[in-house]
Amino acid sequence: MPDSAPDPPPAPAADPDSDESGAARRRRRAQFLRELNEAKALRERVKPRQARAARMRQQMRMRTFRW
């Protein structure tokens, strides 16, 4: 039975010292963080009570975290 999805392209050789891979990683991370902040802002507008409760839970977790 053949797969309907083609195999993903092979990943480029990951060289940890390469500036290109570092720049690409930083670019992807920045994009992810922008989208995450946008999603949090949307959640805040749509469900403000739940968003506030989630913020309070996160603050409590940070207060009780042991380093």
Biopython code that builds the backbone (N, CA, C, O; Angstrom):
import numpy as np
from Bio.PDB.StructureBuilder import StructureBuilder

atoms = [
    (1, "MET", "N", (0.845, -1.183, 0.000)),
    (1, "MET", "CA", (0.000, 0.000, 0.000)),
    (1, "MET", "C", (0.890, 1.245, 0.000)),
    (1, "MET", "O", (1.589, 1.482, 0.985)),
    (2, "PRO", "N", (0.889, 2.048, -1.070)),
    (2, "PRO", "CA", (1.769, 3.215, -1.149)),
    (2, "PRO", "C", (1.290, 4.342, -0.233)),
    (2, "PRO", "O", (0.096, 4.527, 0.000)),
    (3, "ASP", "N", (2.261, 5.076, 0.268)),
    (3, "ASP", "CA", (1.928, 6.232, 1.111)),
    (3, "ASP", "C", (1.437, 7.371, 0.245)),
    (3, "ASP", "O", (1.976, 7.613, -0.835)),
    (4, "SER", "N", (0.416, 8.074, 0.711)),
    (4, "SER", "CA", (-0.086, 9.212, -0.061)),
    (4, "SER", "C", (0.802, 10.438, 0.134)),
    (4, "SER", "O", (0.858, 11.304, -0.740)),
    (5, "ALA", "N", (1.507, 10.525, 1.285)),
    (5, "ALA", "CA", (2.378, 11.663, 1.547)),
    (5, "ALA", "C", (3.800, 11.318, 1.118)),
    (5, "ALA", "O", (4.309, 10.247, 1.447)),
    (6, "PRO", "N", (4.439, 12.227, 0.381)),
    (6, "PRO", "CA", (5.823, 11.965, -0.023)),
    (6, "PRO", "C", (6.758, 12.071, 1.185)),
    (6, "PRO", "O", (6.429, 12.703, 2.189)),
    (7, "ASP", "N", (7.913, 11.448, 1.070)),
    (7, "ASP", "CA", (8.894, 11.539, 2.145)),
    (7, "ASP", "C", (9.356, 12.985, 2.286)),
    (7, "ASP", "O", (9.492, 13.688, 1.285)),
    (8, "PRO", "N", (9.600, 13.440, 3.522)),
    (8, "PRO", "CA", (10.079, 14.811, 3.695)),
    (8, "PRO", "C", (11.477, 14.947, 3.096)),
    (8, "PRO", "O", (12.233, 13.976, 3.058)),
    (9, "PRO", "N", (11.824, 16.147, 2.628)),
    (9, "PRO", "CA", (13.162, 16.321, 2.056)),
    (9, "PRO", "C", (14.211, 16.100, 3.132)),
    (9, "PRO", "O", (13.958, 16.386, 4.303)),
    (10, "PRO", "N", (15.372, 15.602, 2.766)),
    (10, "PRO", "CA", (16.399, 15.372, 3.767)),
    (10, "PRO", "C", (16.826, 16.692, 4.409)),
    (10, "PRO", "O", (16.960, 17.713, 3.734)),
    (11, "ALA", "N", (17.035, 16.650, 5.717)),
    (11, "ALA", "CA", (17.442, 17.855, 6.432)),
    (11, "ALA", "C", (18.870, 18.204, 6.055)),
    (11, "ALA", "O", (19.701, 17.313, 5.877)),
    (12, "PRO", "N", (19.167, 19.503, 5.929)),
    (12, "PRO", "CA", (20.549, 19.888, 5.619)),
    (12, "PRO", "C", (21.459, 19.508, 6.774)),
    (12, "PRO", "O", (21.018, 19.427, 7.920)),
    (13, "ALA", "N", (22.715, 19.278, 6.473)),
    (13, "ALA", "CA", (23.672, 18.900, 7.514)),
    (13, "ALA", "C", (23.732, 20.009, 8.552)),
    (13, "ALA", "O", (24.082, 21.145, 8.235)),
    (14, "ALA", "N", (23.394, 19.682, 9.776)),
    (14, "ALA", "CA", (23.358, 20.682, 10.843)),
    (14, "ALA", "C", (24.753, 20.858, 11.412)),
    (14, "ALA", "O", (25.251, 19.992, 12.130)),
    (15, "ASP", "N", (25.377, 21.968, 11.094)),
    (15, "ASP", "CA", (26.693, 22.302, 11.624)),
    (15, "ASP", "C", (26.481, 23.326, 12.725)),
    (15, "ASP", "O", (26.114, 24.464, 12.433)),
    (16, "PRO", "N", (26.703, 22.958, 13.987)),
    (16, "PRO", "CA", (26.400, 23.887, 15.076)),
    (16, "PRO", "C", (27.222, 25.172, 15.011)),
    (16, "PRO", "O", (26.807, 26.188, 15.570)),
    (17, "ASP", "N", (28.376, 25.154, 14.344)),
    (17, "ASP", "CA", (29.223, 26.347, 14.272)),
    (17, "ASP", "C", (28.866, 27.242, 13.095)),
    (17, "ASP", "O", (29.424, 28.329, 12.949)),
    (18, "SER", "N", (27.951, 26.799, 12.264)),
    (18, "SER", "CA", (27.612, 27.561, 11.071)),
    (18, "SER", "C", (26.773, 28.784, 11.422)),
    (18, "SER", "O", (25.791, 28.672, 12.156)),
    (19, "ASP", "N", (27.157, 29.964, 10.900)),
    (19, "ASP", "CA", (26.396, 31.190, 11.134)),
    (19, "ASP", "C", (25.039, 31.120, 10.442)),
    (19, "ASP", "O", (24.049, 31.636, 10.961)),
    (20, "GLU", "N", (24.991, 30.492, 9.287)),
    (20, "GLU", "CA", (23.740, 30.385, 8.536)),
    (20, "GLU", "C", (22.689, 29.640, 9.342)),
    (20, "GLU", "O", (21.552, 30.097, 9.452)),
    (21, "SER", "N", (23.063, 28.490, 9.908)),
    (21, "SER", "CA", (22.077, 27.720, 10.672)),
    (21, "SER", "C", (21.674, 28.482, 11.928)),
    (21, "SER", "O", (20.514, 28.418, 12.335)),
    (22, "GLY", "N", (22.603, 29.197, 12.548)),
    (22, "GLY", "CA", (22.290, 30.001, 13.727)),
    (22, "GLY", "C", (21.337, 31.123, 13.386)),
    (22, "GLY", "O", (20.392, 31.392, 14.128)),
    (23, "ALA", "N", (21.579, 31.778, 12.267)),
    (23, "ALA", "CA", (20.706, 32.874, 11.845)),
    (23, "ALA", "C", (19.321, 32.343, 11.508)),
    (23, "ALA", "O", (18.315, 32.963, 11.852)),
    (24, "ALA", "N", (19.267, 31.198, 10.837)),
    (24, "ALA", "CA", (17.972, 30.610, 10.489)),
    (24, "ALA", "C", (17.223, 30.208, 11.758)),
    (24, "ALA", "O", (16.012, 30.398, 11.866)),
    (25, "ARG", "N", (17.961, 29.652, 12.710)),
    (25, "ARG", "CA", (17.328, 29.249, 13.973)),
    (25, "ARG", "C", (16.785, 30.475, 14.715)),
    (25, "ARG", "O", (15.669, 30.434, 15.233)),
    (26, "ARG", "N", (17.550, 31.549, 14.772)),
    (26, "ARG", "CA", (17.087, 32.767, 15.443)),
    (26, "ARG", "C", (15.870, 33.357, 14.736)),
    (26, "ARG", "O", (14.951, 33.865, 15.378)),
    (27, "ARG", "N", (15.877, 33.283, 13.406)),
    (27, "ARG", "CA", (14.741, 33.796, 12.632)),
    (27, "ARG", "C", (13.480, 32.984, 12.938)),
    (27, "ARG", "O", (12.409, 33.547, 13.161)),
    (28, "ARG", "N", (13.621, 31.646, 12.946)),
    (28, "ARG", "CA", (12.468, 30.795, 13.262)),
    (28, "ARG", "C", (11.987, 31.037, 14.682)),
    (28, "ARG", "O", (10.783, 31.082, 14.933)),
    (29, "ARG", "N", (12.917, 31.191, 15.608)),
    (29, "ARG", "CA", (12.549, 31.421, 17.009)),
    (29, "ARG", "C", (11.817, 32.748, 17.163)),
    (29, "ARG", "O", (10.818, 32.829, 17.878)),
    (30, "ALA", "N", (12.312, 33.792, 16.493)),
    (30, "ALA", "CA", (11.657, 35.100, 16.562)),
    (30, "ALA", "C", (10.240, 35.016, 15.998)),
    (30, "ALA", "O", (9.308, 35.589, 16.565)),
    (31, "GLN", "N", (10.078, 34.301, 14.881)),
    (31, "GLN", "CA", (8.755, 34.133, 14.279)),
    (31, "GLN", "C", (7.830, 33.387, 15.248)),
    (31, "GLN", "O", (6.674, 33.769, 15.428)),
    (32, "PHE", "N", (8.343, 32.332, 15.863)),
    (32, "PHE", "CA", (7.545, 31.567, 16.818)),
    (32, "PHE", "C", (7.114, 32.446, 17.989)),
    (32, "PHE", "O", (5.954, 32.403, 18.397)),
    (33, "LEU", "N", (8.031, 33.237, 18.532)),
    (33, "LEU", "CA", (7.698, 34.082, 19.680)),
    (33, "LEU", "C", (6.687, 35.161, 19.305)),
    (33, "LEU", "O", (5.817, 35.503, 20.106)),
    (34, "ARG", "N", (6.798, 35.703, 18.080)),
    (34, "ARG", "CA", (5.802, 36.682, 17.618)),
    (34, "ARG", "C", (4.424, 36.045, 17.567)),
    (34, "ARG", "O", (3.448, 36.623, 18.045)),
    (35, "GLU", "N", (4.344, 34.849, 16.986)),
    (35, "GLU", "CA", (3.053, 34.167, 16.882)),
    (35, "GLU", "C", (2.509, 33.781, 18.254)),
    (35, "GLU", "O", (1.302, 33.838, 18.487)),
    (36, "LEU", "N", (3.400, 33.388, 19.159)),
    (36, "LEU", "CA", (2.970, 33.039, 20.509)),
    (36, "LEU", "C", (2.380, 34.251, 21.224)),
    (36, "LEU", "O", (1.335, 34.149, 21.866)),
    (37, "ASN", "N", (3.050, 35.398, 21.114)),
    (37, "ASN", "CA", (2.539, 36.616, 21.743)),
    (37, "ASN", "C", (1.217, 37.042, 21.123)),
    (37, "ASN", "O", (0.319, 37.514, 21.820)),
    (38, "GLU", "N", (1.102, 36.874, 19.810)),
    (38, "GLU", "CA", (-0.149, 37.207, 19.130)),
    (38, "GLU", "C", (-1.283, 36.299, 19.623)),
    (38, "GLU", "O", (-2.403, 36.762, 19.842)),
    (39, "ALA", "N", (-0.989, 35.012, 19.796)),
    (39, "ALA", "CA", (-2.002, 34.075, 20.282)),
    (39, "ALA", "C", (-2.408, 34.415, 21.714)),
    (39, "ALA", "O", (-3.584, 34.330, 22.065)),
    (40, "LYS", "N", (-1.429, 34.800, 22.544)),
    (40, "LYS", "CA", (-1.760, 35.181, 23.924)),
    (40, "LYS", "C", (-2.634, 36.423, 23.952)),
    (40, "LYS", "O", (-3.573, 36.506, 24.743)),
    (41, "ALA", "N", (-2.328, 37.395, 23.088)),
    (41, "ALA", "CA", (-3.136, 38.615, 23.041)),
    (41, "ALA", "C", (-4.556, 38.298, 22.579)),
    (41, "ALA", "O", (-5.523, 38.848, 23.106)),
    (42, "LEU", "N", (-4.678, 37.414, 21.599)),
    (42, "LEU", "CA", (-6.005, 37.019, 21.121)),
    (42, "LEU", "C", (-6.789, 36.324, 22.232)),
    (42, "LEU", "O", (-7.969, 36.607, 22.440)),
    (43, "ARG", "N", (-6.127, 35.418, 22.941)),
    (43, "ARG", "CA", (-6.793, 34.709, 24.038)),
    (43, "ARG", "C", (-7.236, 35.704, 25.103)),
    (43, "ARG", "O", (-8.314, 35.562, 25.680)),
    (44, "GLU", "N", (-6.405, 36.711, 25.364)),
    (44, "GLU", "CA", (-6.740, 37.733, 26.369)),
    (44, "GLU", "C", (-8.012, 38.488, 25.965)),
    (44, "GLU", "O", (-8.857, 38.786, 26.808)),
    (45, "ARG", "N", (-8.139, 38.790, 24.678)),
    (45, "ARG", "CA", (-9.320, 39.518, 24.209)),
    (45, "ARG", "C", (-10.566, 38.635, 24.211)),
    (45, "ARG", "O", (-11.659, 39.090, 24.547)),
    (46, "VAL", "N", (-10.391, 37.373, 23.834)),
    (46, "VAL", "CA", (-11.543, 36.491, 23.673)),
    (46, "VAL", "C", (-12.055, 35.976, 25.015)),
    (46, "VAL", "O", (-13.263, 35.931, 25.247)),
    (47, "LYS", "N", (-11.134, 35.586, 25.896)),
    (47, "LYS", "CA", (-11.525, 35.015, 27.196)),
    (47, "LYS", "C", (-10.723, 35.689, 28.302)),
    (47, "LYS", "O", (-9.802, 35.083, 28.849)),
    (48, "PRO", "N", (-11.060, 36.938, 28.642)),
    (48, "PRO", "CA", (-10.233, 37.663, 29.612)),
    (48, "PRO", "C", (-10.183, 37.019, 30.990)),
    (48, "PRO", "O", (-9.140, 37.060, 31.641)),
    (49, "ARG", "N", (-11.274, 36.428, 31.452)),
    (49, "ARG", "CA", (-11.246, 35.819, 32.795)),
    (49, "ARG", "C", (-10.338, 34.603, 32.825)),
    (49, "ARG", "O", (-9.563, 34.421, 33.764)),
    (50, "GLN", "N", (-10.435, 33.774, 31.798)),
    (50, "GLN", "CA", (-9.580, 32.584, 31.759)),
    (50, "GLN", "C", (-8.114, 32.969, 31.575)),
    (50, "GLN", "O", (-7.221, 32.345, 32.149)),
    (51, "ALA", "N", (-7.877, 34.008, 30.766)),
    (51, "ALA", "CA", (-6.500, 34.458, 30.561)),
    (51, "ALA", "C", (-5.918, 35.003, 31.859)),
    (51, "ALA", "O", (-4.751, 34.765, 32.171)),
    (52, "ARG", "N", (-6.732, 35.734, 32.613)),
    (52, "ARG", "CA", (-6.255, 36.277, 33.896)),
    (52, "ARG", "C", (-5.967, 35.141, 34.871)),
    (52, "ARG", "O", (-4.962, 35.170, 35.582)),
    (53, "ALA", "N", (-6.837, 34.151, 34.907)),
    (53, "ALA", "CA", (-6.620, 33.008, 35.788)),
    (53, "ALA", "C", (-5.341, 32.256, 35.397)),
    (53, "ALA", "O", (-4.585, 31.814, 36.262)),
    (54, "ALA", "N", (-5.109, 32.119, 34.098)),
    (54, "ALA", "CA", (-3.895, 31.445, 33.639)),
    (54, "ALA", "C", (-2.650, 32.239, 34.040)),
    (54, "ALA", "O", (-1.637, 31.658, 34.429)),
    (55, "ARG", "N", (-2.732, 33.569, 33.944)),
    (55, "ARG", "CA", (-1.602, 34.414, 34.370)),
    (55, "ARG", "C", (-1.330, 34.244, 35.856)),
    (55, "ARG", "O", (-0.179, 34.152, 36.282)),
    (56, "MET", "N", (-2.404, 34.203, 36.642)),
    (56, "MET", "CA", (-2.245, 34.034, 38.090)),
    (56, "MET", "C", (-1.614, 32.678, 38.421)),
    (56, "MET", "O", (-0.750, 32.584, 39.292)),
    (57, "ARG", "N", (-2.055, 31.630, 37.717)),
    (57, "ARG", "CA", (-1.458, 30.301, 37.945)),
    (57, "ARG", "C", (0.026, 30.312, 37.583)),
    (57, "ARG", "O", (0.847, 29.749, 38.306)),
    (58, "GLN", "N", (0.368, 30.951, 36.469)),
    (58, "GLN", "CA", (1.778, 31.030, 36.054)),
    (58, "GLN", "C", (2.602, 31.792, 37.090)),
    (58, "GLN", "O", (3.712, 31.378, 37.422)),
    (59, "GLN", "N", (2.066, 32.903, 37.604)),
    (59, "GLN", "CA", (2.781, 33.660, 38.627)),
    (59, "GLN", "C", (2.983, 32.817, 39.882)),
    (59, "GLN", "O", (4.046, 32.868, 40.501)),
    (60, "MET", "N", (1.980, 32.052, 40.254)),
    (60, "MET", "CA", (2.109, 31.193, 41.437)),
    (60, "MET", "C", (3.169, 30.127, 41.200)),
    (60, "MET", "O", (3.963, 29.832, 42.093)),
    (61, "ARG", "N", (3.186, 29.545, 39.999)),
    (61, "ARG", "CA", (4.221, 28.558, 39.693)),
    (61, "ARG", "C", (5.604, 29.179, 39.802)),
    (61, "ARG", "O", (6.522, 28.562, 40.341)),
    (62, "MET", "N", (5.760, 30.407, 39.288)),
    (62, "MET", "CA", (7.068, 31.058, 39.335)),
    (62, "MET", "C", (7.453, 31.409, 40.774)),
    (62, "MET", "O", (8.628, 31.327, 41.132)),
    (63, "ARG", "N", (6.493, 31.792, 41.592)),
    (63, "ARG", "CA", (6.796, 32.125, 42.989)),
    (63, "ARG", "C", (7.233, 30.909, 43.778)),
    (63, "ARG", "O", (8.081, 31.018, 44.664)),
    (64, "THR", "N", (6.664, 29.747, 43.468)),
    (64, "THR", "CA", (6.954, 28.573, 44.271)),
    (64, "THR", "C", (8.067, 27.723, 43.677)),
    (64, "THR", "O", (8.413, 26.681, 44.235)),
    (65, "PHE", "N", (8.633, 28.153, 42.551)),
    (65, "PHE", "CA", (9.704, 27.381, 41.913)),
    (65, "PHE", "C", (10.990, 27.525, 42.719)),
    (65, "PHE", "O", (11.364, 28.626, 43.124)),
    (66, "ARG", "N", (11.657, 26.400, 42.946)),
    (66, "ARG", "CA", (12.933, 26.423, 43.687)),
    (66, "ARG", "C", (14.081, 26.390, 42.684)),
    (66, "ARG", "O", (14.089, 25.538, 41.796)),
    (67, "TRP", "N", (15.038, 27.287, 42.800)),
    (67, "TRP", "CA", (16.206, 27.294, 41.913)),
    (67, "TRP", "C", (17.208, 26.292, 42.366)),
    (67, "TRP", "O", (18.262, 26.148, 41.746)),
]
sb = StructureBuilder()
sb.init_structure("model")
sb.init_model(0)
sb.init_chain("A")
sb.init_seg("    ")
for serial, (resi, resn, name, xyz) in enumerate(atoms, 1):
    if name == "N":
        sb.init_residue(resn, " ", resi, " ")
    sb.init_atom(name, np.array(xyz, "f"), 0.0, 1.0, " ", f" {name:<3s}", serial, name[0])
structure = sb.get_structure()
